[in-house]
Amino acid sequence: MKYYSLTDKNNTASFSEAVIRGLAPDRGLYFPESAPRLDESFLAAIATKSMVEIGVEVMRPFVGGTILDARLEKIVADTLCFDFPVNKINDNTATLELFHGPTMAFKDVGARFMARCIGYFNEQSPKKVTVLVATSGDTGGAVASGFLGIEGTEVIILYPKGKVSHIQELQLTTNSNNIKAVEVDGVFDDCQEMVKSAFIDADLKGKLNLTSANSINVARWLPQSLYFFFAYQQFQRMGIDKKLAFSVPSGNFGNICAGIVASKLGLPVHHFVASTNVNDTVPRYLQTQEYNPYPSKQTISNAMDVGNPSNFIRIQSLFNNDFNALKQQFSSFAFDDSQTQIALKALYNDYNYIADPHGAVGYLGLQKHMQERPNVHGVFLETAHAIKFRDTVEKSLDVSLDTPEQIQHILDKTPKKTALKDYDAFKEYLLQRA
């Protein structure tokens, strides 16, 4: 499997090269040259497969021989060390819970897979890899956990000052060893732009071996396709054969993009809904066919506070940049904080289900879609545990949340961070570490 830059198709790389580079030299996102169809017999027997068997089968073509099968199986097994349960809401609606990992967010899958791939590739090279990641909350925590102690790596996490939850900040800033946290005086888009600028900075080339752990990196992005297969597997075991529609809370659009990859591989998904908060660049695009990103706005679903989602260009590529083809399988709706809080209350009062704000947005998008298509079985992704947004959830629902073990151990730790204002300061920080 080769990967090409979405800026220039002549700029290609192997899986290992794409992972280590993060971005192509022309600053384009890497994209797989094909989406190989899975054998129909595999999907027919998926109810009998283990998660590791599914993971290896799906990921093997994308790895493209750069990782030996035995090692790939170990990487997948280390990645999928927790459950992905489907939780029934009502007769035609369910939620896919992705928060049972070490940092209680869906990004644990991609972060763990990528960390272990880089660790494997780095065994062949004495040069340290510096991993840069911009986060609006959950990505940074997952990357910090996934890379902690991985030999030959140093991870630098950039996050916007005052725009992540307290628990998210603790997950970013209370690690040691090879994990460093940088607090940026700005918004997520500023953090993301600083990471992208570092990759093309001539002064940094040759001094640092840089890669990214955002969903722009193929090793972070592609494994997220797996839990769509896990959901389908569970529905097969339940005997549910209705058409499936997935509603995905969307910020940088990596998660839903991975779901579309799963469908291109052969997973039978009827429709995808990208549910956003007021950062509505994609919903507006579907109305106007004009891609006009606005600066990001702060909301209670902060992991989706992304004004210019990097992965949407990948979604367009999956549909060969055909707008009409995109709209047949893809919708996108935006909701504000007030609507999000109403949804939190509805899920709790009507179904005794405590969602986080992102899951609530996903639920809203699914309900809107199902008003027009009542004959589908709808699934909204619950991308993080409610505890990570304790203040919002407890205030909205008038409840007191228990603190899971994964969170309890960090509450008494002291944050360690470096405050920076702009790219020049960040560049100097990197050069000092070269």
LINJO-V470452 format. One record per residue. N is the residue number from 1. PHI is phi in radians with two decimals (999 if undefined). OMEGA is omega in degrees with one decimal (none if undefined). NEAR is the number of other C-alpha atoms within 8 Angstrom. Layout:
BEGIN
n = (N N)
phi = (PHI PHI)
omega = (OMEGA OMEGA)
near = (NEAR NEAR)
END
This chain:
BEGIN
n = (1 2 3 4 5 6 7 8 9 10 11 12 13 14 15 16 17 18 19 20 21 22 23 24 25 26 27 28 29 30 31 32 33 34 35 36 37 38 39 40 41 42 43 44 45 46 47 48 49 50 51 52 53 54 55 56 57 58 59 60 61 62 63 64 65 66 67 68 69 70 71 72 73 74 75 76 77 78 79 80 81 82 83 84 85 86 87 88 89 90 91 92 93 94 95 96 97 98 99 100 101 102 103 104 105 106 107 108 109 110 111 112 113 114 115 116 117 118 119 120 121 122 123 124 125 126 127 128 129 130 131 132 133 134 135 136 137 138 139 140 141 142 143 144 145 146 147 148 149 150 151 152 153 154 155 156 157 158 159 160 161 162 163 164 165 166 167 168 169 170 171 172 173 174 175 176 177 178 179 180 181 182 183 184 185 186 187 188 189 190 191 192 193 194 195 196 197 198 199 200 201 202 203 204 205 206 207 208 209 210 211 212 213 214 215 216 217 218 219 220 221 222 223 224 225 226 227 228 229 230 231 232 233 234 235 236 237 238 239 240 241 242 243 244 245 246 247 248 249 250 251 252 253 254 255 256 257 258 259 260 261 262 263 264 265 266 267 268 269 270 271 272 273 274 275 276 277 278 279 280 281 282 283 284 285 286 287 288 289 290 291 292 293 294 295 296 297 298 299 300 301 302 303 304 305 306 307 308 309 310 311 312 313 314 315 316 317 318 319 320 321 322 323 324 325 326 327 328 329 330 331 332 333 334 335 336 337 338 339 340 341 342 343 344 345 346 347 348 349 350 351 352 353 354 355 356 357 358 359 360 361 362 363 364 365 366 367 368 369 370 371 372 373 374 375 376 377 378 379 380 381 382 383 384 385 386 387 388 389 390 391 392 393 394 395 396 397 398 399 400 401 402 403 404 405 406 407 408 409 410 411 412 413 414 415 416 417 418 419 420 421 422 423 424 425 426 427 428 429 430 431 432 433 434)
phi = (999 -1.80 -2.11 -2.09 -1.33 -1.26 -1.53 -2.60 -1.12 -1.37 -1.61 -2.06 -2.73 -1.34 -1.03 -1.09 -1.13 -1.13 -1.18 -1.17 -1.32 1.38 -1.89 -1.18 -0.99 -1.56 1.33 -1.43 -1.36 -1.34 -2.48 -1.14 -1.18 -2.70 -2.05 -1.11 -1.22 -1.28 -1.10 -1.04 -1.16 -1.12 -1.16 -1.13 -1.82 -1.09 -1.10 -1.67 -1.52 -1.46 -1.07 -1.14 -1.05 -1.12 -1.05 -1.16 -1.09 -1.29 -1.44 -0.94 -1.08 -1.28 -1.20 1.06 1.44 -1.36 -2.25 -1.08 -0.96 -1.09 -1.26 -1.05 -1.07 -1.15 -1.05 -1.12 -1.11 -1.16 -1.26 -1.65 -1.75 -2.63 -1.60 -2.31 -1.29 -1.58 -2.00 -1.19 -1.73 -2.58 -1.11 -2.18 -2.40 -2.47 -2.12 -1.72 -1.52 -2.00 -1.98 -1.68 -1.53 -1.13 -1.90 1.08 -2.57 -1.06 -1.28 -1.03 -1.12 -1.12 -1.14 -1.18 -1.11 -1.11 -1.02 -1.30 -1.13 -1.11 -1.01 -1.14 -1.12 -1.32 -1.10 -1.62 -2.38 -1.40 -1.48 -1.11 -1.75 -1.75 -1.72 -1.79 -2.51 -1.64 -2.42 -1.79 2.69 -1.36 -0.99 -1.05 -1.10 -1.14 -1.17 -1.02 -1.21 -1.16 -1.69 -1.00 1.43 -1.23 -1.05 1.36 -2.25 -2.24 -1.90 -2.09 -1.84 -1.83 -2.41 -1.37 -1.01 1.29 -2.17 -2.18 -1.25 -1.02 -1.16 -1.02 -1.12 -1.07 -1.14 -1.40 -2.00 -1.92 -1.58 -2.36 1.02 -1.73 -1.97 -2.16 -2.04 -2.14 -1.61 -1.78 -1.40 3.09 -1.96 -0.99 -1.02 -1.13 -1.07 -1.10 -1.17 -1.12 -1.11 -1.10 -1.13 -1.09 -1.17 -1.88 -1.39 -1.08 -1.21 -1.61 -1.14 1.51 -1.65 -2.29 -1.70 -1.60 -2.51 -2.07 -1.90 -1.29 -1.19 -1.14 -1.42 -1.09 -1.31 -1.49 -1.43 -1.11 -1.08 -1.16 -1.17 -1.13 -1.28 -1.22 -1.15 -1.13 -1.12 -1.02 -0.99 -1.16 -1.16 -1.08 -1.16 -1.43 1.37 -1.56 -2.09 -1.23 -1.06 -1.73 -2.15 -1.85 -1.87 -2.06 -0.99 -2.25 -2.05 -1.63 1.18 -1.23 -1.12 -1.21 -1.07 -1.12 -1.09 -1.15 -1.00 -0.99 -1.19 -1.18 -1.30 2.19 -1.12 -1.35 -2.03 -1.32 -2.77 -2.08 -2.10 -1.61 -1.71 -2.13 -1.50 -1.22 -1.36 -1.90 -0.96 -1.29 -0.95 -1.15 -1.05 -1.19 -1.47 -2.01 1.13 -2.02 -1.55 -2.32 -1.20 -1.81 -1.00 -1.17 -2.02 -1.39 -2.44 -1.37 -1.83 -1.17 -1.15 -1.84 -1.41 -2.21 -1.45 -2.29 -1.18 -1.10 -1.42 -1.14 -1.10 -1.17 -1.07 -1.05 -1.15 -1.11 -1.87 0.95 0.99 -1.72 -1.04 -1.16 -1.13 -1.03 -1.19 -1.19 -2.03 -2.47 -2.25 -2.63 -2.32 -1.99 -2.45 -1.62 -1.10 -1.11 -1.11 -1.06 -1.17 -1.10 -1.17 -0.97 -1.17 -1.11 -1.09 -1.31 -1.26 -1.52 -2.25 0.97 -2.01 -1.70 -1.73 -1.65 -1.04 -1.21 -1.06 -1.08 -1.11 -1.04 -1.08 -1.07 -1.09 -1.14 -1.06 -1.13 -1.12 -1.31 -1.07 -1.64 -2.31 -1.28 -1.62 -1.72 -1.74 -1.66 -2.30 -1.86 -1.48 -1.68 -1.50 -2.68 -1.24 -1.03 -1.05 -1.24 -2.27 -0.90 -1.01 -1.12 -1.19 -1.12 -1.18 -1.18 -1.81 0.97 -2.26 -2.04 -1.52 -1.25 -1.66 -1.13 -1.01 -1.07 -1.71 -0.94 -1.27 -1.77 -1.13 -1.69 -1.44 -1.71 -1.09 -2.18 -2.65 -2.04 -1.59 -2.33 -1.81 -2.62 -1.14 -1.02 -1.17 -1.15 -1.05 -1.09 -1.05 -1.18 -1.09 -1.16 -1.69 -1.20)
omega = (173.9 176.0 179.0 177.8 176.9 172.8 -179.1 -175.7 177.8 179.7 -172.6 -179.4 169.6 177.0 -178.4 177.8 179.9 -179.8 -178.1 -179.5 -176.5 174.0 173.5 179.7 178.6 177.5 177.9 174.5 173.9 -176.1 -178.5 -176.8 178.8 172.0 -173.8 -179.0 175.8 178.9 -178.3 -179.9 177.5 179.9 179.5 -177.4 -171.2 179.7 -178.0 -174.6 171.1 177.4 -179.6 177.1 177.8 -178.0 -179.9 -178.7 -177.5 -173.3 -174.7 -179.9 -178.1 177.1 170.8 176.8 -179.9 175.7 178.6 -175.1 -178.2 178.6 177.1 178.6 177.8 178.4 179.8 179.9 177.5 179.9 -173.5 -175.6 178.7 -174.0 178.7 -171.5 168.9 -177.4 -179.0 173.9 172.1 -172.0 -178.5 -178.9 176.5 173.7 174.7 -174.9 -175.6 -172.1 -175.9 178.5 -173.1 177.8 173.5 176.0 -175.4 -174.2 175.1 -177.3 -177.8 -178.2 -179.5 179.2 -178.5 -179.1 -178.1 173.2 179.8 176.3 178.5 -179.2 -176.2 175.1 -178.5 -175.4 179.4 -173.4 179.4 173.8 176.0 -175.7 177.5 177.9 170.9 -176.7 169.6 176.2 -170.2 -178.9 -176.5 178.9 179.7 179.5 178.3 179.5 -175.8 -175.9 -176.0 177.6 177.9 -176.1 174.6 -180.0 166.6 -175.8 177.7 -175.4 177.0 178.6 -176.6 -178.2 174.4 -174.2 170.8 -179.7 -178.8 -179.1 176.5 -179.7 177.1 178.4 179.7 -162.7 -174.5 174.6 178.3 174.9 -172.4 -176.2 178.4 -179.7 178.5 178.6 -175.2 177.4 -176.7 179.2 -178.6 -178.7 176.5 178.0 -178.9 179.7 177.5 177.2 -179.4 -179.6 180.0 -178.1 -176.8 -179.0 -176.7 -178.9 -178.8 -179.1 -178.4 178.3 -179.0 175.4 -169.8 166.3 -178.0 175.4 170.7 -179.4 169.1 179.1 -174.7 179.5 173.6 -170.6 -170.7 -179.8 179.0 175.1 -171.2 -173.8 169.3 173.7 179.5 176.7 179.3 178.5 -179.1 176.7 175.2 179.5 178.4 -177.3 178.4 -176.6 176.4 175.6 -176.8 172.0 179.4 172.6 -172.1 172.0 -167.3 174.6 176.1 172.0 175.6 -176.7 -179.3 175.8 177.0 176.0 178.1 173.7 178.5 179.5 177.6 176.4 178.3 179.6 -175.2 177.0 -177.3 -173.8 174.3 176.1 173.4 -178.5 -176.8 168.2 -175.5 170.5 -161.2 -177.9 -176.6 173.8 177.8 179.2 -179.2 176.1 -169.8 -171.4 176.5 179.6 -172.5 -177.2 173.2 172.0 -176.5 179.5 -178.1 -179.6 176.2 172.8 -163.9 179.3 178.3 -179.3 -176.8 -177.7 -176.7 -173.3 -174.1 -170.4 -178.3 177.0 175.1 177.7 177.7 179.5 178.2 176.4 177.7 179.0 178.2 -175.3 -178.5 176.9 177.2 -175.0 178.8 -175.9 -170.1 173.8 177.7 -178.9 -178.3 -178.9 -178.9 -176.4 -179.8 177.5 178.5 -179.9 176.0 179.2 175.7 -178.8 -179.4 179.1 -179.2 -175.7 -175.3 -172.3 -179.4 -180.0 178.5 178.8 168.8 -176.6 -180.0 175.8 178.3 175.8 176.8 177.6 179.3 179.1 179.0 179.4 179.6 178.4 -174.5 171.8 -179.8 -178.3 -174.3 -175.3 177.6 169.9 -173.1 178.7 172.0 -177.4 173.6 -165.4 179.6 177.2 -178.1 -178.0 -178.7 178.0 -171.3 -175.4 -178.3 -175.3 -178.6 179.4 -177.9 -172.4 -176.6 178.9 173.9 -176.1 170.7 -179.8 179.7 -178.4 -178.5 -178.3 -173.3 -171.3 -179.1 -170.2 -178.5 -178.6 -179.3 179.0 173.6 -174.4 173.9 -179.1 178.9 -174.8 -172.5 -176.1 -179.7 178.4 178.4 178.0 178.7 177.5 179.1 -179.0 177.4 -177.7 -177.1 none)
near = (11 10 13 14 15 10 8 9 8 6 8 9 10 11 14 10 8 15 13 10 10 15 15 12 6 8 10 11 13 15 10 10 8 5 8 7 7 9 6 7 6 8 9 7 8 10 9 5 8 6 8 10 8 12 11 11 8 10 10 11 10 9 11 11 7 8 8 7 7 6 8 11 10 8 11 12 9 9 10 10 7 6 8 12 8 10 8 8 10 7 5 8 11 13 12 13 13 15 13 12 12 8 13 13 14 10 11 16 12 13 15 15 16 12 12 11 10 10 12 8 9 12 7 6 6 7 7 10 13 12 12 14 16 14 16 15 13 11 13 16 13 15 15 14 11 11 15 10 6 10 5 10 12 11 13 12 15 14 17 15 10 5 9 13 10 7 10 12 12 13 13 12 12 11 11 6 6 11 13 13 13 12 12 15 10 9 12 14 11 9 15 11 8 11 12 9 9 9 12 9 8 5 5 10 10 5 8 10 10 12 14 13 14 12 10 15 15 13 11 16 15 11 13 14 14 11 8 10 11 10 12 9 10 10 10 11 8 6 6 7 6 7 10 12 14 13 16 13 15 12 11 12 12 12 11 11 12 13 11 12 12 13 10 10 10 9 10 7 10 8 11 14 15 16 17 16 14 9 14 11 12 8 11 11 11 11 6 6 8 7 8 6 7 8 8 12 9 7 10 7 10 11 12 14 15 14 13 11 9 8 12 11 7 11 10 12 8 9 10 6 8 8 9 6 8 11 9 7 9 10 11 12 11 12 12 9 10 6 8 13 11 8 12 16 10 9 13 12 8 6 9 7 8 8 13 15 15 14 14 14 15 17 11 12 15 16 8 8 9 11 7 6 7 6 7 11 11 13 13 16 14 15 12 14 13 11 11 12 12 9 6 9 15 11 8 9 9 7 7 5 7 5 7 7 6 8 10 8 7 9 8 5 7 7 8 9 9 7 8 10 9 9 8 6 9 11 9 8 8 8 9 6 5 6)
END
